[in-house]
Amino acid sequence: MTLSRVAPCAIVALALTTVAPAVSAQAVSAADVAFMHGMIMHHAQAVTMTAMVRTHTSRAALHLLAERIEVSQQDELAVMQRWLADRGASHEMHTAHTAHTMPGMLSAEQLAELATARDLAFDRLFLRFMIQHHEGAVQMVADLRRVPGAAQAPMLLQFINDIDADQRAEIRRMQRLLAAWSK
């Protein structure tokens, strides 16, 4: 992978995984840990969604978008898992209840609908659902920022700021594609 294909958030994510022990020992709130757990589940679902693009459409623009999303999400997944491990927290927090109530997460029915769609119908549905999914990630960041004492470590703050900026940029890109493909 070339550096030009790495999302800016992944570069900051790399910094999060290589911090000195004194920096990684900075105050971490329970909300920070819960955010990372939730965002791991959130990113995993996005990767599941992007994997469908390979077999459900031939549209090159959607393949490129999905590849970018998948690469950045996988990089960030590794970072979040490492961040949790460095703090002695397990990254195994996969409960159906949590995933179902998390902002932007697709329901089992929505995932099934996406899995059965093909071509233009898939393209539009993928974009609608991924916009919903990204808006959920933006909401999760906003929710964390509202928690007193959360996201105080500078590198964690930078990480969530980058997630927010990347998600918003991808939302705008997907909205343009959806508008063009809905005419």
N, C-alpha and C positions, 0 to 999 in steps of 0.2 A: 504494500500500500504506500502510495506516495503521500508526502505531507500535504499536497494540494487537495487530496481527497479526504483528509481528516477534518472533521468539524472543529471549529474553534473551541467548543466545549470539551472536546476530547483532549486538546492540548492542556487546558486547565486541569482536566481530569488526571492526566499524567502527573501533573505537579502534585495533586492530592495523594497519589500513591507513592510518591518518593520523598515525602516530607521527613525531616529529622524527627527522632523520637520526642524531643522537647516540644516541637510544634504540634505533633499529633496528640500530645497529652493536654492540649488546651481544653478548656471547659466545653463539654458536649452535653446538651440537654437531652432529656428523654424524647422531646419533640424532634430533635435532629435524628435520633436513631429511628424513631417511628417513620419519619419522612423517608429515610433511606430504604427502610423495609418496604414501604408502600411504593416508592418509585421503582424499586426492583421489580415488583409485580407489574407495575404499569409498563415499564420498558419491555418486559418479557412478552406482554400481550402485543405490543407494537411490532416486535420481531416476528411473532406468529402471523400477524396481519401482512407484513411485508413479504413473508415467504410465499404467500398465495399469489403474489403478482407474477412470479415466474411461470406459473401454469394457467393463469386465468385471463391474461391479456397479452396482446402482442404490441401494445402501444409503447414505443420507445421512451417517450417522456415519462410515463408512469414507472417504467423499469428503472430509469435514472433516479427518479425521486425516491422510490422504494429502496434502492441501493444506498443512497445517501442516508436515509432514515435508519436503515438496518445497521450500517457501519457505525454511525454515531451512537445508536442505542446499545449495541454490543460493547463498544468501548466504555460507555458510561456504566453499563451493568458490571463490568469487571472492576471498575473503579469503586463503585458503591459496595460491592462485595468485599473488596480489599479494605475499604474504609471501615466497614463494620468489623471485619476480622481484626484489624489493627487496634480496635477498641474493645476486643473481647466479646463482641456481640455476634450472634449467629445471623447469617443472612437467610435462614430458613424460617420464613414467616408467611406461609402460604395458606390462608384460610379463605374459603369461599365467601364467607360473610364479609370480610374485609374487602376482597376484590369486588364484590357486588356493589358495595356502598362507596367505593372510591370514585372520585370525580372523573368522568370521561371514559371509564372502563365500559367496554362493550359487554352486553349480556350474552349468555349462551345462545339465545335466539338470534341476536344480531351477528354473532360469529358464524352461525350456521347459514344465515342468509347470505353473508359475504362468501362463504365457502361454495355455495351453489351457483352464484352469479358468474357470468362470463362476458368477456369483451366489453362493449360500451356500458352495459348495465353494471358490470363489475367495476369498471373505471370510476363511474359516478358514485357508486356505493362505497368503494374504497376511500375516495376522497371525502365524502360526507362523514364516514365513520372515523377516518384518521383526523379530520378537523375536530370532531367531537373529542377524540382521544387526546389530541394536543391541547385543546382548551382545558381539559381536565388536568393535565400536567401544569399548565399555567395557574390554574386554581389551587393546586397543591402547593406550589411555590408561594402564592399569595397567602394561603392559610398558614404556612410555616412562618412567614414574615410577621404575622400578627401575634405569634406566641411570644410572650415576654421571655427574654433570655435565650431564645432559639437563634440559630444561625449566626452566632457571635464570632466563631473562628473565621479569620479572614479568608482562608482558602475554601471553606465550606460556603461562605457567603458568595464568593466568586463563582463557585460551582453552580449554586442555585440561580444566580444572576445570568449565567451563561445558558442554563437550561431554559430559563424564561425567554431570553432573547432568541435562542435557536428555535424554540417552539413557535414563538410569534412570527418569525420570518417564514418558517415552513407553513404555517397557517395561511399567511398571505399568498404564498406561492400556490398552495392547494386551492385556495378560493379562486384565484385567476384561472387555473386549469379547469376547475369545475364550471365556472362561468362559460368558458370557451367550449366545453364539451356538452353543455346543456342547451345549446342553441339549436 
